[in-house]
Amino acid sequence: MKRSKLFIDESGQASLASDSTSPFILTGVIVDDEEIKTIEGFFSYIKRKYSIEVSKPFHSYETFENNETKLSPSKAKMLVADLADFIGLIPIFVKIISIDRIEFKKSLGIKTSEDMKGSAHRKSLKDFPYRIMAAYLFEWFANHLESGKRIGEIVADARRGGDAQLIKTLYQCKEESCSFSEKTRNAINENCTAICFAEKNYLSGGLEITDIVSYTAYQHAKRIMSSKFSDIELNKLWTIIKGLLPKSDFHQITDSEIKTFFQIEKDGVHKYINE
């Protein structure tokens, strides 16, 4: 049976305890196993061409922003063009989930930070954005696997705190209490056969391409493409990525999706708040 992998990367601050107004996105990239070698060969070539350490993973921040390791504007512009050409050709599938923290709190019924203090259940409310966002990526991946008669595994960048949330969410998506349909729950249960977490120095072409997609999408979400990255024309890479997205846009989690997923009655609050 053919196999596929879902690679996951996050950008920004997910926690509802954060007062930051910066965006948070969770990026999923599906790569069918037969394309992995092509992607890894491309990154080996790119690293050699731009004198990037071949034995270490490609990280967009280090390449475009870190003052100690970033490329010159002229080389970075050439690299962006190479990345745009490749991503436009390679058959990958991309989905990006985003949230509005203020609206998310309203949907749960959180009025102040005190609502997220006290019991372990109340404290867990701050992690709810990550849970629903990951669940929608799992649903999307399961549908891809089901339609192509494939089995798959999930590979995520290891992140403190995020790993546990990802595992909890995967198990939650398999339970009868999950708001997903029985067909979707069964597809996740039967076709998503493994989940693993990659440390910073883990070499994977799938994670490298996901890092680029997430990084570029995050800069777009922050609305700084024209002011900060105009000299390297990062917007050209975003145009290619945008064309791969369902409906050419992020999946912004809505109030109704939050209430359905967390089983909140209309005009109600989450049960943990009343504990």
PERA-V365695 format. One record per residue. RES is the residue in one letter. PSI is psi in radians with two decimals (none if undefined). Layout:
RES_PSI ; RES_PSI
//
This chain:
M_2.46 ; K_2.72 ; R_2.67 ; S_2.77 ; K_2.44 ; L_2.05 ; F_2.36 ; I_2.35 ; D_2.58 ; E_2.63 ; S_2.24 ; G_-2.97 ; Q_2.08 ; A_-0.57 ; S_2.37 ; L_-0.23 ; A_-0.25 ; S_2.43 ; D_0.05 ; S_2.48 ; T_0.05 ; S_2.68 ; P_2.83 ; F_2.27 ; I_2.60 ; L_2.12 ; T_2.31 ; G_2.31 ; V_2.14 ; I_2.24 ; V_2.15 ; D_2.46 ; D_-0.53 ; E_-0.21 ; E_-0.15 ; I_-0.81 ; K_-0.63 ; T_-0.77 ; I_-0.76 ; E_-0.62 ; G_-0.68 ; F_-0.79 ; F_-0.55 ; S_-0.74 ; Y_-0.81 ; I_-0.77 ; K_-0.72 ; R_-0.72 ; K_-0.66 ; Y_0.30 ; S_0.78 ; I_2.44 ; E_2.06 ; V_-0.57 ; S_-0.03 ; K_2.65 ; P_2.59 ; F_2.17 ; H_2.15 ; S_-0.73 ; Y_-0.79 ; E_-0.60 ; T_-0.61 ; F_-0.31 ; E_-0.64 ; N_2.10 ; N_-0.43 ; E_-0.38 ; T_-0.15 ; K_2.66 ; L_2.80 ; S_2.72 ; P_-0.67 ; S_-0.76 ; K_-0.68 ; A_-0.66 ; K_-0.72 ; M_-0.70 ; L_-0.77 ; V_-0.73 ; A_-0.74 ; D_-0.74 ; L_-0.74 ; A_-0.75 ; D_-0.80 ; F_-0.84 ; I_-0.52 ; G_-0.32 ; L_-0.63 ; I_2.36 ; P_1.50 ; I_2.86 ; F_2.33 ; V_2.38 ; K_2.35 ; I_2.16 ; I_2.42 ; S_2.82 ; I_2.83 ; D_1.93 ; R_-0.68 ; I_-0.82 ; E_-0.58 ; F_-0.77 ; K_-0.73 ; K_-0.72 ; S_-0.63 ; L_-0.34 ; G_0.26 ; I_2.13 ; K_-0.65 ; T_2.97 ; S_-0.36 ; E_-0.45 ; D_-0.25 ; M_0.42 ; K_2.78 ; G_-1.94 ; S_2.85 ; A_-0.62 ; H_-0.78 ; R_-0.72 ; K_-0.51 ; S_-0.26 ; L_-0.58 ; K_-0.36 ; D_0.04 ; F_-0.60 ; P_-0.78 ; Y_-0.67 ; R_-0.86 ; I_-0.62 ; M_-0.78 ; A_-0.68 ; A_-0.71 ; Y_-0.54 ; L_-0.70 ; F_-0.73 ; E_-0.81 ; W_-0.77 ; F_-0.77 ; A_-0.69 ; N_-0.66 ; H_-0.79 ; L_-0.75 ; E_-0.76 ; S_-0.50 ; G_0.14 ; K_0.91 ; R_2.88 ; I_2.75 ; G_2.94 ; E_2.79 ; I_2.28 ; V_2.15 ; A_2.58 ; D_2.28 ; A_2.19 ; R_2.32 ; R_2.13 ; G_-0.68 ; G_-0.54 ; D_-0.81 ; A_-0.68 ; Q_-0.65 ; L_-0.75 ; I_-0.79 ; K_-0.74 ; T_-0.72 ; L_-0.77 ; Y_-0.69 ; Q_-0.65 ; C_-0.26 ; K_-0.18 ; E_2.69 ; E_-0.47 ; S_-0.23 ; C_2.51 ; S_-0.19 ; F_2.76 ; S_2.79 ; E_-0.66 ; K_-0.77 ; T_-0.75 ; R_-0.75 ; N_-0.66 ; A_-0.71 ; I_-0.77 ; N_-0.72 ; E_-0.53 ; N_-0.43 ; C_1.69 ; T_-0.25 ; A_2.73 ; I_2.36 ; C_2.78 ; F_2.22 ; A_2.23 ; E_2.97 ; K_-0.64 ; N_0.21 ; Y_2.16 ; L_2.09 ; S_2.09 ; G_-0.60 ; G_-0.74 ; L_-0.59 ; E_-0.76 ; I_-0.55 ; T_-0.65 ; D_-0.77 ; I_-0.79 ; V_-0.81 ; S_-0.76 ; Y_-0.82 ; T_-0.75 ; A_-0.65 ; Y_-0.72 ; Q_-0.64 ; H_-0.76 ; A_-0.56 ; K_-0.11 ; R_0.76 ; I_0.23 ; M_-0.87 ; S_-0.48 ; S_-0.66 ; K_-0.52 ; F_0.32 ; S_-0.57 ; D_-0.45 ; I_0.01 ; E_0.80 ; L_-0.40 ; N_-0.47 ; K_-0.64 ; L_-0.69 ; W_-0.67 ; T_-0.71 ; I_-0.80 ; I_-0.75 ; K_-0.65 ; G_-0.30 ; L_-0.24 ; L_2.53 ; P_2.21 ; K_0.34 ; S_0.65 ; D_2.92 ; F_2.73 ; H_1.75 ; Q_2.08 ; I_2.23 ; T_2.91 ; D_-0.77 ; S_-0.63 ; E_-0.71 ; I_-0.83 ; K_-0.68 ; T_-0.82 ; F_-0.72 ; F_0.16 ; Q_0.96 ; I_2.24 ; E_2.70 ; K_2.28 ; D_0.25 ; G_-3.01 ; V_2.86 ; H_2.51 ; K_-0.51 ; Y_-0.51 ; I_-0.51 ; N_0.04 ; E_none
//
